Amino acid sequence: MNNPIDIASLRGRIDIVQVIGHYLHLQKQGAGYVGLCPFHEDKHPSLQVNPAKGLYHCFSCEAGGDAFTFVQKREGCGFGEAVRICADLCHTGYIPREPEVRQPETKIKDLHDEAPTVSGNERFWKTLLPYDPGCGELRETYERFGVRMGADTATPALYRFTEGRLVFPIRDGAGQLVAFAARYLGTDPEVLKQRKYMNSKTSSIYKKDHLLYAWHEAEAAIRESGQVFITEGYKDALAMHAAGFGRTVALCGVNLSEVHLSLIRGAADTVFLLLDADRAGRETAGKLVPLLRKSGLQVVNLVPEGGKDPDEMFRRMGREAFAAWVRKAMIPPARSRVGELLSAACRRWPESVAEGYGPEEIPEMSLPEDRQSFTGCFPELDKLYEQHTELSHTEPVRQGELIRYLHLCYREICLETDVRNECRRLARTADEDARAACIDSLQRYRLELRDASLALHRRG
């Protein structure tokens, strides 16, 4: 019998550039290489090879993995034969055909059992292949969530649905690996329509209507903030986590159940829906918004720009710009509009700002610097100017009065939010010192809100 091969050791000696370069022409680009992807009709180089990580990724068809994955897919062969071909191309020494492959610290015994178990899922996950999402700002998050590629062949029957697909481990609230979701990365329209995602079957440890993807990672942040983002897909949730919104979960391919609603209500009072901007996403939002509101939750429906989804926006805009877009989209419409009017007034009449309030009170401007963006607010400013300023005063004074009025409106809205948040924290806090701090903050906000409201009433 041949001695077993330690794949971890061999992988470190395989030069992925040499392997892929055997099949197609690669061009140096920065620290990596690019070439025409052989797995779809590629007219412009979309395949990137990262020699430092030993991974490749196609931005068009999303094929990706290590050198063994590439050879398996290119040659249509099994894992053992791919190992032999890579070893031969890189001159690492003779490896007989059909080798006995030994993965480090991985035992795949019992993976053919019909009933899945947490321990069996963990053992299978260790046999999956590396995956590069093709975006540097996403890599750490994909690694942290354990996203990998399924092998093309020789997969135990229980997990055969993962073959050749991108695999997302699904964990329950306690962090136990209870299931997998496998995404098709090809371009066949029929597969994309019918079987884009395939999941583990319902079992004693996995029930779709009991789980939300990434809940185990997001729960603490959700409870702390009282807010939760709900996305449509796994990749969208990962993009949100990578952008710093750790209070994000995703639907596991099903509508919200009563168990889901109970789970969310127990940790949050505000839901930000961030579903796909296509027709299906809008229809889903149309069903979920009334359902969530009926459950007593506040709902803000965020719609991705340009008919895209959060993952596409993140990859196109980059982490910082995408995070800024989300933060702005989160602002309630009333607060956003008053903020826009206040910003426009301050830029329209900068010499009158001091008449309205001290410079230290000016909130961060919410409009871009270009003039066209804030001149659109002028007709409404003119109307408010006539309604909420003294006709007998000079123009600079009246301009300052309007700025002061808009600032009070903005402050009132912000304080109302602060009061709601402190009430929520107080209801969820058991520690006496923390409760005392909440009560102090709540009292201060209420007094400030009363003063702002009285001032507005006098001006109204």
ZAMARGU-4260 file (C-alpha; in steps of 0.2 Angstrom, whole numbers, plus 5000, padded with zeros to 4 digits):
<rodrens>
0) 5000/5000/5000 | 5006/5018/4996 | 5011/5029/5010 | 4997/5042/5014 | 5001/5060/5007
5) 5000/5074/5019 | 4990/5087/5009 | 4994/5102/5021 | 5013/5099/5018 | 5011/5096/4999
10) 5001/5112/4997 | 5014/5123/5004 | 5026/5116/4990 | 5014/5119/4976 | 5017/5134/4965
15) 4999/5139/4959 | 5006/5151/4946 | 5016/5137/4939 | 5001/5125/4939 | 4988/5138/4931
20) 5002/5144/4920 | 5003/5127/4912 | 4985/5129/4906 | 4984/5147/4901 | 4994/5163/4898
25) 4996/5173/4914 | 5001/5191/4915 | 5010/5199/4930 | 4999/5213/4938 | 5005/5220/4954
30) 5008/5206/4967 | 4998/5194/4957 | 4994/5188/4940 | 4979/5189/4928 | 4973/5178/4914
35) 4957/5173/4903 | 4946/5162/4914 | 4944/5145/4906 | 4928/5141/4915 | 4917/5153/4905
40) 4918/5164/4889 | 4930/5176/4895 | 4935/5190/4883 | 4944/5201/4896 | 4956/5194/4909
45) 4945/5191/4924 | 4955/5177/4933 | 4966/5183/4946 | 4980/5172/4954 | 4987/5176/4971
50) 5004/5167/4973 | 5006/5173/4992 | 4989/5164/4997 | 4990/5150/4984 | 4973/5154/4978
55) 4964/5160/4962 | 4947/5169/4959 | 4937/5174/4944 | 4927/5190/4946 | 4915/5185/4932
60) 4910/5167/4936 | 4916/5167/4953 | 4926/5151/4951 | 4940/5150/4964 | 4950/5139/4976
65) 4968/5132/4976 | 4979/5124/4963 | 4970/5107/4966 | 4953/5114/4964 | 4959/5122/4947
70) 4966/5106/4940 | 4950/5096/4946 | 4939/5108/4937 | 4950/5110/4922 | 4954/5091/4919
75) 4937/5085/4926 | 4947/5073/4937 | 4946/5067/4955 | 4955/5075/4970 | 4969/5062/4970
80) 4973/5064/4952 | 4973/5083/4954 | 4986/5081/4968 | 4997/5070/4957 | 4996/5082/4942
85) 5001/5097/4953 | 5015/5088/4961 | 5021/5083/4944 | 5020/5101/4937 | 5029/5108/4952
90) 5042/5094/4952 | 5039/5090/4971 | 5043/5071/4968 | 5034/5056/4961 | 5017/5053/4968
95) 5008/5037/4962 | 4991/5037/4954 | 4976/5036/4965 | 4985/5040/4981 | 4979/5038/4998
100) 4976/5056/5004 | 4978/5061/5022 | 4971/5078/5027 | 4979/5085/5043 | 4968/5081/5059
105) 4953/5077/5049 | 4944/5060/5050 | 4930/5058/5037 | 4924/5041/5045 | 4905/5041/5048
110) 4902/5055/5036 | 4891/5043/5026 | 4879/5042/5040 | 4861/5047/5035 | 4858/5058/5050
115) 4869/5074/5051 | 4878/5078/5068 | 4887/5094/5073 | 4904/5084/5075 | 4901/5076/5058
120) 4898/5093/5050 | 4914/5100/5058 | 4924/5085/5051 | 4917/5088/5034 | 4920/5106/5035
125) 4939/5103/5037 | 4939/5093/5021 | 4933/5108/5011 | 4945/5118/5000 | 4950/5136/5002
130) 4941/5150/4994 | 4946/5168/4990 | 4931/5180/4988 | 4942/5190/4976 | 4941/5206/4986
135) 4954/5210/4999 | 4942/5219/5011 | 4931/5204/5012 | 4944/5190/5015 | 4945/5192/5034
140) 4926/5191/5035 | 4925/5176/5024 | 4939/5167/5033 | 4931/5171/5050 | 4914/5164/5044
145) 4923/5148/5037 | 4917/5150/5019 | 4925/5137/5008 | 4923/5128/4991 | 4916/5110/4989
150) 4927/5097/4980 | 4921/5092/4963 | 4921/5073/4967 | 4922/5060/4980 | 4911/5069/4993
155) 4901/5059/5006 | 4883/5056/5001 | 4877/5067/5015 | 4886/5082/5008 | 4886/5078/4989
160) 4875/5094/4986 | 4891/5105/4990 | 4901/5097/4976 | 4909/5111/4965 | 4899/5125/4975
165) 4903/5139/4987 | 4899/5133/5004 | 4893/5143/5018 | 4893/5135/5036 | 4877/5138/5045
170) 4878/5139/5064 | 4865/5140/5077 | 4863/5153/5091 | 4876/5143/5101 | 4889/5143/5087
175) 4887/5124/5083 | 4889/5120/5065 | 4872/5112/5060 | 4871/5114/5041 | 4878/5120/5025
180) 4872/5131/5011 | 4880/5128/4994 | 4879/5142/4980 | 4881/5138/4962 | 4895/5148/4954
185) 4892/5144/4936 | 4882/5153/4922 | 4869/5140/4917 | 4852/5150/4918 | 4842/5135/4922
190) 4853/5130/4937 | 4853/5148/4942 | 4834/5149/4941 | 4830/5132/4950 | 4845/5127/4960
195) 4856/5142/4963 | 4857/5137/4982 | 4856/5120/4989 | 4855/5117/5008 | 4857/5103/5021
200) 4840/5095/5023 | 4829/5098/5038 | 4835/5087/5053 | 4835/5086/5072 | 4849/5099/5072
205) 4844/5110/5058 | 4827/5119/5055 | 4827/5134/5043 | 4812/5142/5052 | 4822/5142/5068
210) 4838/5150/5062 | 4845/5166/5055 | 4862/5166/5047 | 4875/5174/5057 | 4864/5176/5073
215) 4878/5168/5083 | 4890/5182/5078 | 4877/5196/5078 | 4867/5193/5094 | 4878/5203/5106
220) 4878/5218/5095 | 4860/5217/5091 | 4856/5217/5110 | 4868/5231/5113 | 4861/5242/5100
225) 4843/5236/5099 | 4845/5236/5080 | 4846/5222/5067 | 4849/5222/5049 | 4841/5208/5039
230) 4848/5204/5022 | 4842/5192/5008 | 4858/5182/5006 | 4873/5175/5014 | 4885/5185/5004
235) 4876/5201/5008 | 4877/5198/5027 | 4895/5195/5025 | 4897/5211/5016 | 4888/5220/5030
240) 4899/5212/5043 | 4915/5217/5033 | 4908/5235/5033 | 4907/5236/5052 | 4889/5232/5054
245) 4890/5217/5065 | 4872/5217/5069 | 4867/5209/5053 | 4859/5192/5049 | 4852/5184/5034
250) 4836/5174/5030 | 4841/5156/5026 | 4831/5155/5010 | 4814/5156/5019 | 4801/5169/5025
255) 4802/5175/5043 | 4793/5163/5054 | 4785/5166/5071 | 4801/5159/5079 | 4811/5171/5069
260) 4800/5186/5075 | 4801/5180/5093 | 4820/5179/5091 | 4821/5197/5084 | 4809/5204/5096
265) 4819/5197/5111 | 4834/5207/5106 | 4829/5222/5095 | 4816/5235/5093 | 4821/5242/5076
270) 4824/5232/5060 | 4833/5238/5045 | 4828/5228/5029 | 4842/5228/5016 | 4835/5216/5003
275) 4840/5215/4984 | 4834/5230/4974 | 4827/5218/4960 | 4808/5214/4958 | 4809/5199/4969
280) 4818/5209/4983 | 4805/5223/4982 | 4791/5210/4983 | 4799/5201/4998 | 4801/5218/5007
285) 4782/5222/5003 | 4778/5206/5013 | 4790/5208/5027 | 4787/5226/5032 | 4769/5224/5038
290) 4773/5208/5046 | 4787/5215/5056 | 4777/5231/5061 | 4763/5220/5066 | 4775/5211/5078
295) 4778/5228/5086 | 4795/5232/5078 | 4800/5248/5070 | 4805/5245/5052 | 4816/5255/5040
300) 4817/5248/5022 | 4834/5252/5014 | 4835/5249/4995 | 4852/5246/4987 | 4857/5258/4974
305) 4857/5254/4955 | 4846/5238/4956 | 4860/5230/4965 | 4862/5220/4981 | 4873/5224/4997
310) 4887/5212/4991 | 4888/5220/4974 | 4888/5238/4981 | 4902/5234/4993 | 4913/5227/4980
315) 4910/5242/4968 | 4911/5255/4981 | 4924/5248/4994 | 4921/5247/5012 | 4922/5265/5018
320) 4910/5272/5004 | 4898/5257/5007 | 4898/5260/5026 | 4895/5278/5023 | 4880/5274/5012
325) 4872/5263/5024 | 4874/5275/5039 | 4866/5289/5028 | 4852/5277/5022 | 4848/5272/5041
330) 4843/5290/5045 | 4824/5291/5047 | 4816/5301/5032 | 4810/5315/5043 | 4827/5318/5051
335) 4836/5316/5035 | 4825/5329/5027 | 4826/5342/5041 | 4845/5339/5041 | 4846/5342/5022
340) 4836/5358/5024 | 4847/5364/5039 | 4863/5360/5029 | 4856/5369/5014 | 4851/5385/5024
345) 4868/5385/5032 | 4877/5385/5015 | 4865/5397/5007 | 4867/5410/5021 | 4884/5406/5029
350) 4885/5424/5036 | 4869/5422/5046 | 4874/5405/5054 | 4880/5414/5070 | 4863/5423/5071
355) 4854/5406/5073 | 4866/5398/5085 | 4884/5396/5090 | 4896/5387/5078 | 4899/5373/5091
360) 4880/5369/5089 | 4881/5366/5070 | 4878/5348/5066 | 4888/5339/5053 | 4882/5344/5036
365) 4872/5330/5027 | 4873/5336/5009 | 4887/5335/4996 | 4897/5350/4993 | 4891/5353/4975
370) 4879/5367/4973 | 4865/5358/4964 | 4862/5346/4978 | 4857/5359/4990 | 4849/5372/4979
375) 4835/5360/4976 | 4830/5364/4994 | 4828/5382/4991 | 4809/5383/4986 | 4805/5374/5003
380) 4817/5385/5012 | 4808/5401/5005 | 4792/5394/5011 | 4798/5391/5028 | 4806/5408/5028
385) 4789/5416/5026 | 4781/5405/5039 | 4794/5405/5053 | 4803/5422/5054 | 4798/5439/5059
390) 4793/5450/5044 | 4799/5466/5053 | 4816/5460/5056 | 4831/5462/5044 | 4835/5449/5031
395) 4851/5443/5040 | 4841/5441/5056 | 4827/5432/5048 | 4839/5420/5040 | 4847/5417/5057
400) 4830/5414/5064 | 4826/5401/5051 | 4842/5392/5054 | 4838/5392/5072 | 4821/5385/5069
405) 4827/5371/5058 | 4841/5367/5071 | 4827/5365/5084 | 4817/5354/5073 | 4833/5343/5070
410) 4837/5343/5088 | 4819/5338/5093 | 4819/5323/5081 | 4836/5318/5088 | 4831/5319/5106
415) 4815/5309/5102 | 4826/5295/5096 | 4838/5297/5111 | 4823/5295/5123 | 4817/5279/5114
420) 4834/5272/5115 | 4836/5275/5133 | 4819/5268/5137 | 4824/5252/5128 | 4841/5251/5137
425) 4832/5254/5153 | 4819/5240/5150 | 4833/5228/5145 | 4846/5232/5159 | 4846/5223/5176
430) 4862/5230/5183 | 4858/5244/5196 | 4872/5255/5191 | 4868/5254/5173 | 4850/5257/5176
435) 4854/5273/5186 | 4865/5279/5172 | 4850/5276/5160 | 4838/5285/5171 | 4850/5300/5172
440) 4852/5301/5153 | 4833/5299/5151 | 4829/5313/5162 | 4842/5324/5154 | 4835/5320/5136
445) 4817/5323/5142 | 4822/5340/5149 | 4831/5345/5133 | 4816/5338/5122 | 4804/5349/5132
450) 4814/5365/5130 | 4816/5361/5111 | 4797/5358/5109 | 4792/5373/5119 | 4804/5384/5108
455) 4797/5377/5092 | 4779/5380/5099 | 4783/5398/5102 | 4790/5400/5085 | 4776/5390/5076
</rodrens>
